[in-house]
Amino acid sequence: MAFLEKKSIAEEAFLTAQYGDGAFFRDENVAVVGGGDSAVSEGLYLANVTDNVNVIHRRDQLRAEKVLQDRAFKKSKNGFYLG
């Protein structure tokens, strides 16, 4: 079951979604908020489905396991906004 909620901020729309909703965002630019294992894992999954994935994290480094970070940094579709 998909849970999508459309919101508007400064004339830009964004959606919140549950795990497994990646197909709804095929060929879109998406952002994942967080820097832990769940956020980075979801970003890796979405990189296979979407055009571009940006991971946004409030700290200056990710908190995800090192192996997940290495995989994420190698994906050319992933962008990172830290700190």
Disulfide bonds with the S-S distance in Angstrom:
none
